[in-house]
Amino acid sequence: MKRYIAAAMIAVVMVAGCAKSPHSSSVKIYIQQHQVEKAIREGKAWVQDEPQRADAHYWLAQAYALGQDYIHAAAELDTTYMLDKDSMVIKKFGEPEKVIYQNAGLQLKDKDIDLAIHYFQKALEIDPKDAKVTVTVAALYGIKGDKAKMFEYLKKAEQLAPEDPDVLYRLAVAYENEGQYDEAEKYLKKLIKVKPDMATAHYEYGILLFNKGDYEGAANEFKTSYELDSTKIEALYNWTQALLKLEKYDEAIKVAQKYAESNPNDPNGWFFLGGAYLSKANPTKEDMKKAVEALTKAIELDPNNPTYYEVRAAAYSALGDKDKAVEDIKKADEIKAAKEKGGEKK
């Protein structure tokens, strides 16, 4: 089998080597030998000899691609398109050329969105049924702020892959960002049905339910999200918020404690832990001590937040320590006054 493959490769080189430039054969040979620098050198020489030949630019593109220089490779493919009036070369474009365009788009997506979109669209011309590329184009239009184009491509992606989790997720988030919660919920429910173990889907659904005022449903979704992916500590944070809304303070304390310990440098984590202790229906003296301890950590991390002092003052007051409570209220007032004057209290 190997002998036949080698023979076929040599035959291709011989047939393709009928161009006028002496570099036309060598660029293909060096590509087969994976000698990147020599292949690019010969490809450039061929293009210099015959700049109007579409296949010269095509093979230079292949040489660049071999060296993973996809941006230059894509530019050469574009030139191939421009010069190949009879479509003799581009009619053979397939997966290798699609990959070149995709990779060029990926390399440019954070630098030149318009050119990245152009390259991904070229990839779609080669394979119009690629849902993932279609979603990528939608995302780039979203970054540009062109929502009409974004939804146009998202809908195309849905037609191509109606149960693809990435497509469903992006549609849900897009509608949620537009405030179209019913549409977003429709896609999130379908996504969770298609992929029930997707932590991000449950997390996003939790946010949607929270915004709709369904705190019980939100708490369940955040809980599920964290159970599926314990690294998703933001689910703990939002789970705490939902539990506080439900006045389930004992449960909120447990979740808030886990979040604060997982992300100890976030003052809000300690703040909500202290607030949960303080909000209990019948807090004990020990609860108030724990509230003060958590709120003190929040203040140490962010000493210029007046709310932290005001809430700690309430905890001190519940403990009967009026002097410290008054001291915290004064501190909160000083910070507020400083902010009103255009600066923060240091």
C-alpha positions in Angstrom: 0.0 0.0 0.0 2.8 2.4 0.8 4.4 1.9 -2.6 1.1 2.9 -4.4 0.8 6.0 -2.2 4.3 7.2 -2.9 3.8 6.6 -6.6 0.6 8.6 -6.6 2.4 11.5 -4.8 5.2 11.5 -7.4 2.7 11.4 -10.2 0.9 14.4 -8.8 4.2 16.3 -8.7 5.0 15.4 -12.3 1.6 16.4 -13.6 1.5 19.6 -11.7 5.1 20.5 -12.6 4.2 21.6 -16.1 4.2 25.3 -15.2 6.7 27.7 -16.7 8.5 28.6 -13.5 11.2 26.2 -12.4 10.1 26.8 -8.8 6.6 25.3 -9.4 7.8 21.7 -8.9 10.3 22.4 -6.1 7.7 24.1 -3.8 5.5 21.0 -4.0 8.4 18.6 -3.3 9.5 20.7 -0.3 5.9 20.6 1.0 5.9 16.8 0.7 9.2 16.7 2.5 7.9 19.1 5.2 10.8 21.5 4.6 8.8 24.6 5.5 11.4 27.4 4.9 12.4 26.0 1.5 8.8 25.5 0.5 8.0 29.1 1.3 11.1 30.3 -0.4 10.3 28.4 -3.6 6.6 29.4 -3.4 7.5 33.1 -3.2 9.9 32.7 -6.1 7.2 31.1 -8.2 4.8 33.9 -7.4 7.5 36.4 -8.3 8.0 34.7 -11.6 4.3 34.4 -12.4 2.3 36.7 -10.2 -0.9 36.2 -12.2 -1.0 32.4 -11.8 -3.7 31.4 -9.4 -2.0 28.0 -8.7 1.3 29.7 -7.7 -0.5 31.6 -4.9 -2.4 28.4 -4.0 0.8 26.5 -3.4 2.5 29.3 -1.6 -0.6 29.3 0.7 0.0 25.6 1.3 3.6 26.3 2.2 2.6 28.9 4.7 0.0 26.6 6.1 2.7 23.9 6.6 4.5 26.4 8.8 1.3 27.3 10.6 1.4 30.9 9.3 -2.3 30.8 8.6 -2.7 34.6 8.1 -0.3 34.7 5.2 -1.7 31.5 3.9 -5.3 32.8 3.9 -4.1 36.0 2.1 -2.6 33.8 -0.6 -5.9 31.8 -0.9 -7.7 35.1 -1.3 -5.4 36.0 -4.1 -6.1 32.6 -5.6 -9.8 33.4 -5.6 -9.2 36.7 -7.3 -7.0 35.3 -10.1 -8.8 32.0 -10.7 -11.4 33.4 -13.2 -12.2 29.9 -14.5 -12.3 28.3 -11.1 -9.8 25.7 -12.1 -8.0 25.9 -8.8 -10.6 26.9 -6.3 -13.0 24.2 -7.4 -10.6 21.8 -5.7 -10.8 23.7 -2.4 -11.8 21.4 0.5 -11.0 20.7 4.1 -7.3 21.8 4.0 -8.3 25.2 2.7 -11.2 25.4 5.1 -8.8 24.8 8.0 -6.4 27.5 6.7 -9.2 30.1 6.7 -10.5 28.9 10.1 -7.1 29.1 11.7 -6.4 32.5 10.2 -9.8 33.7 11.6 -8.9 32.4 15.0 -5.5 34.2 15.0 -7.2 37.5 14.0 -10.4 37.4 16.0 -8.9 39.6 18.8 -6.9 41.9 16.5 -9.0 42.5 13.3 -12.6 41.4 13.7 -13.6 42.3 10.1 -10.8 40.3 8.5 -11.5 37.4 10.9 -15.1 37.4 9.8 -14.0 37.5 6.2 -11.8 34.4 6.6 -14.5 32.5 8.5 -17.0 33.3 5.8 -14.5 32.0 3.2 -14.4 28.8 5.3 -18.2 28.7 5.1 -18.1 29.1 1.3 -16.1 25.9 1.3 -18.3 24.1 3.8 -21.7 25.9 4.2 -22.9 23.2 6.6 -20.4 23.8 9.3 -22.5 24.9 12.3 -19.5 25.7 14.5 -18.0 28.1 12.0 -21.4 29.7 11.6 -21.6 30.2 15.3 -18.2 31.7 15.4 -19.2 34.3 12.7 -22.3 35.1 14.8 -20.1 35.6 17.9 -17.8 38.0 16.0 -20.7 40.0 14.8 -21.9 40.1 18.4 -18.5 41.5 19.5 -18.9 44.2 16.7 -22.3 45.1 18.1 -24.1 44.0 14.9 -27.0 42.2 16.6 -29.0 41.7 13.4 -26.1 39.8 11.8 -25.4 37.9 15.0 -28.9 36.6 15.2 -28.9 35.9 11.4 -25.9 33.5 11.8 -27.2 32.0 15.0 -30.4 31.1 13.3 -28.5 29.6 10.4 -26.5 27.6 12.9 -29.7 26.4 14.5 -31.0 25.2 11.2 -27.7 23.3 10.6 -27.5 21.8 14.1 -30.8 22.2 16.0 -29.5 20.2 19.0 -25.9 21.3 19.2 -25.3 22.4 22.8 -23.0 25.3 21.8 -25.6 26.7 19.3 -28.4 26.4 21.9 -26.3 28.0 24.6 -25.3 31.0 22.4 -28.9 31.5 21.3 -30.1 31.5 24.9 -27.5 34.0 26.1 -28.1 36.2 23.1 -31.8 36.4 23.8 -31.2 36.8 27.5 -28.9 39.8 26.9 -31.7 41.3 24.8 -34.1 40.9 27.7 -36.1 38.3 25.8 -36.3 36.0 28.7 -39.1 33.7 27.4 -37.0 33.0 24.2 -33.9 32.5 26.3 -35.7 30.1 28.7 -37.0 28.1 25.7 -33.4 27.5 24.5 -32.0 26.8 28.0 -34.7 24.2 28.7 -33.9 22.5 25.4 -30.2 22.7 26.1 -30.6 21.1 29.5 -32.7 18.4 28.0 -30.1 17.7 25.3 -27.1 18.0 27.7 -28.2 17.7 31.3 -24.7 17.5 32.7 -23.7 21.0 31.3 -22.9 23.0 34.4 -22.9 26.3 32.4 -26.4 25.7 31.1 -27.8 25.3 34.6 -25.8 28.3 35.8 -27.2 30.5 33.0 -30.7 29.2 33.6 -30.3 30.1 37.3 -29.4 33.7 36.4 -32.5 33.9 34.1 -34.8 32.5 36.8 -33.3 34.9 39.4 -33.9 37.8 37.1 -37.5 36.6 36.7 -38.0 36.5 40.5 -38.1 32.7 40.7 -35.6 32.4 43.5 -36.5 28.8 44.4 -35.8 27.7 40.8 -32.7 29.8 40.6 -31.3 28.3 43.8 -31.9 24.7 42.5 -30.1 25.6 39.2 -27.1 27.2 40.9 -26.9 24.1 43.2 -27.0 21.8 40.3 -24.4 23.8 38.4 -22.0 23.6 41.3 -22.6 19.9 41.9 -21.7 19.3 38.2 -18.6 21.5 38.3 -17.1 22.3 41.7 -14.7 24.8 40.1 -17.7 27.0 39.2 -17.6 28.9 42.5 -19.6 31.8 41.0 -22.5 29.4 41.3 -22.0 29.3 45.0 -22.1 33.1 45.1 -25.4 33.3 43.2 -26.8 30.4 45.1 -26.2 32.4 48.3 -28.1 35.4 46.9 -31.1 33.2 45.9 -31.2 31.6 49.4 -31.0 35.0 51.1 -34.0 36.1 48.9 -35.8 33.0 50.1 -34.9 33.8 53.7 -33.3 30.4 54.1 -30.5 31.8 56.2 -29.1 28.6 57.7 -28.6 27.1 54.2 -27.3 30.5 52.9 -24.7 30.5 55.7 -23.4 27.1 54.7 -23.2 28.0 51.0 -21.7 31.5 51.7 -19.1 30.0 54.0 -18.0 27.6 51.2 -17.8 30.5 48.7 -15.8 32.7 51.1 -13.4 29.9 51.8 -13.1 29.1 48.1 -12.5 32.7 47.1 -11.1 34.4 50.2 -10.0 37.6 48.4 -13.6 38.6 47.5 -14.9 40.9 50.2 -18.5 40.4 49.0 -18.3 36.7 49.9 -17.5 37.6 53.5 -20.0 40.4 53.5 -22.9 38.1 52.5 -21.7 35.5 55.0 -21.9 38.1 57.8 -25.2 39.4 56.5 -26.6 35.8 56.5 -25.7 35.4 60.2 -27.2 38.8 61.0 -30.4 38.1 59.1 -31.4 34.9 61.0 -34.8 35.0 62.6 -33.4 34.2 66.1 -29.7 34.8 65.9 -27.6 33.7 68.9 -24.7 35.7 70.4 -22.4 33.2 68.7 -24.1 34.0 65.4 -23.4 37.7 65.9 -19.8 37.0 66.8 -19.4 35.1 63.5 -21.1 37.9 61.7 -18.6 40.4 63.1 -15.7 38.1 62.2 -16.9 37.7 58.6 -17.7 41.4 58.2 -14.3 42.4 59.6 -12.6 40.3 56.9 -14.7 42.1 54.3 -13.6 45.4 55.7 -9.9 44.3 55.7 -10.2 43.5 52.0 -12.2 46.7 51.1 -11.9 49.3 53.8 -13.7 52.0 51.8 -17.1 50.4 51.5 -19.4 52.2 54.0 -22.1 49.4 53.8 -19.7 46.9 55.4 -19.3 49.2 58.4 -23.0 49.8 58.7 -23.8 46.1 58.7 -21.0 45.4 61.2 -22.4 48.2 63.4 -25.7 46.3 63.5 -23.9 43.1 64.6 -22.0 45.0 67.3 -25.2 46.6 68.4 -26.8 43.1 68.7 -23.9 42.0 70.8 -24.4 45.1 73.1 -21.2 46.7 72.1 -22.6 50.2 71.5 -19.2 52.0 71.4 -18.0 49.9 68.4 -21.3 50.2 66.7 -21.1 54.0 67.0 -17.5 53.9 65.8 -18.5 51.9 62.7 -21.4 54.3 61.9 -19.1 57.3 62.1 -16.6 55.5 59.8 -19.3 54.8 57.3 -20.4 58.5 57.4 -16.9 59.7 56.9 -16.4 57.5 53.8 -19.7 58.6 52.4 -18.8 62.3 52.9 -15.4 61.8 51.3 -17.0 60.1 48.3 -19.5 63.0 47.9 -16.5 65.4 47.8 -15.1 63.4 44.9 -12.5 61.2 46.8 -12.4 58.2 48.9 -11.5 58.1 52.6 -8.0 56.5 52.8 
